[in-house]
Amino acid sequence: GTATLTCNTAYFGPDSVEVPSSAQMAAYAGTYAGEEGVYGPNPGDPFIKSADATFVLSSSGTITYKGTAYTVTSVCVDKVAGVMGKLMYVHAANGHFDIAETAQAGLGSAWGVSPADGTTIYTSGDRQ
């Protein structure tokens, strides 16, 4: 299906993000194979993987996480590139995903929080 894309700018600094264009959606769309788990319990503790996880973003703005479709509530993209390029931010259910134009050390190309429970960390999402 297709999604009507909206960007909830309240999540971000003033005038920093916007609704992505069709070309931007197509550029970030893909299947990202990563891991889910937790950090902790202390600050600086390493990531503890509990499972593999796949996040899929379609060029129309729909997503699935671990095979389950979630309703997207906001899709935004940075207006200006930063040190990681322009990031796309996808919010759905209890979670969110950040997607970089290029892979980042220790994070992959996509990372965030599981929409299933809003607490499980998703990281190392490498585009397939």
C-alpha positions as CSV (number, residue, x, y, z in Angstrom):
1,G,0.0,0.0,0.0
2,T,0.9,3.6,0.0
3,A,1.2,6.0,2.9
4,T,0.3,9.7,3.0
5,L,3.6,11.2,4.3
6,T,3.5,13.7,7.0
7,C,6.4,15.0,9.2
8,N,5.8,15.8,12.8
9,T,8.2,18.7,13.2
10,A,7.5,18.8,17.0
11,Y,10.1,16.0,17.4
12,F,12.9,18.2,16.1
13,G,14.5,21.6,16.3
14,P,12.8,24.5,14.6
15,D,13.0,24.4,10.8
16,S,15.4,21.4,10.7
17,V,13.3,18.7,9.0
18,E,10.7,18.4,6.2
19,V,8.5,15.8,4.5
20,P,10.8,13.8,2.1
21,S,10.3,14.0,-1.6
22,S,9.5,11.0,-3.7
23,A,13.1,10.9,-4.8
24,Q,14.4,10.9,-1.2
25,M,11.9,8.2,-0.3
26,A,13.2,6.0,-3.2
27,A,16.8,6.7,-2.2
28,Y,16.3,5.5,1.5
29,A,13.9,2.7,0.7
30,G,15.2,-0.8,1.2
31,T,15.6,-3.8,3.5
32,Y,17.9,-3.3,6.4
33,A,19.1,-6.4,8.2
34,G,20.2,-5.7,11.8
35,E,20.1,-6.8,15.4
36,E,17.9,-6.0,18.3
37,G,18.7,-6.1,22.0
38,V,19.6,-3.8,24.9
39,Y,22.4,-1.7,26.3
40,G,23.2,-1.7,29.9
41,P,22.3,-1.7,32.6
42,N,25.0,1.0,33.2
43,P,26.0,3.9,30.9
44,G,28.7,2.8,28.5
45,D,27.8,-0.9,28.8
46,P,28.1,-2.8,25.5
47,F,25.1,-3.8,23.3
48,I,23.6,-7.2,24.2
49,K,22.0,-8.8,21.1
50,S,18.9,-10.8,21.7
51,A,17.8,-11.5,18.0
52,D,18.3,-10.6,14.4
53,A,15.8,-8.1,13.1
54,T,14.8,-6.8,9.6
55,F,13.4,-3.4,9.0
56,V,11.9,-2.6,5.6
57,L,11.0,0.9,4.3
58,S,9.1,1.1,1.0
59,S,9.5,4.0,-1.4
60,S,5.9,4.9,-0.6
61,G,6.6,5.2,3.2
62,T,5.2,2.0,4.6
63,I,7.3,-0.1,6.9
64,T,7.6,-3.6,8.3
65,Y,9.7,-4.7,11.3
66,K,10.4,-8.4,11.8
67,G,7.7,-9.1,9.2
68,T,5.0,-7.1,10.9
69,A,3.5,-4.0,9.2
70,Y,3.3,-0.8,11.4
71,T,1.4,2.4,10.6
72,V,3.8,5.2,10.0
73,T,2.9,8.4,11.9
74,S,5.7,10.6,10.8
75,V,8.5,10.6,8.1
76,C,11.0,13.5,8.1
77,V,14.3,14.2,6.5
78,D,17.0,16.7,7.5
79,K,16.9,19.9,5.5
80,V,20.7,20.2,5.7
81,A,23.3,17.5,5.7
82,G,25.3,17.0,8.9
83,V,28.3,14.9,9.7
84,M,26.2,11.8,8.8
85,G,24.7,13.3,5.7
86,K,20.9,13.8,5.7
87,L,19.1,11.5,8.0
88,M,15.6,10.2,7.5
89,Y,13.4,9.7,10.6
90,V,10.5,7.3,10.6
91,H,8.1,7.1,13.5
92,A,5.6,4.2,13.9
93,A,3.7,2.8,16.8
94,N,6.0,2.9,19.9
95,G,9.2,3.2,18.0
96,H,11.3,5.0,15.5
97,F,14.1,4.5,13.0
98,D,16.9,6.8,11.9
99,I,18.3,6.0,8.4
100,A,21.6,7.5,7.2
101,E,22.6,8.1,3.6
102,T,25.7,6.0,4.2
103,A,26.6,3.4,6.9
104,Q,27.9,4.7,10.2
105,A,30.5,2.9,12.3
106,G,28.8,0.9,15.0
107,L,25.3,1.8,13.8
108,G,25.0,0.6,10.2
109,S,22.7,2.5,7.9
110,A,19.6,2.2,10.1
111,W,19.0,2.2,13.9
112,G,16.4,3.1,16.4
113,V,13.8,1.6,18.8
114,S,11.4,-1.3,18.0
115,P,7.9,-0.2,17.2
116,A,6.7,-3.5,18.8
117,D,7.5,-2.4,22.4
118,G,9.2,1.0,22.3
119,T,12.1,-0.2,24.4
120,T,14.1,-2.8,22.4
121,I,17.0,-1.2,20.6
122,Y,17.5,-1.9,16.8
123,T,21.0,-1.3,15.5
124,S,23.5,-2.3,12.8
125,G,20.9,-2.2,10.1
126,D,22.8,-2.8,6.9
127,R,21.0,-2.2,3.7
128,Q,20.7,-5.4,1.6
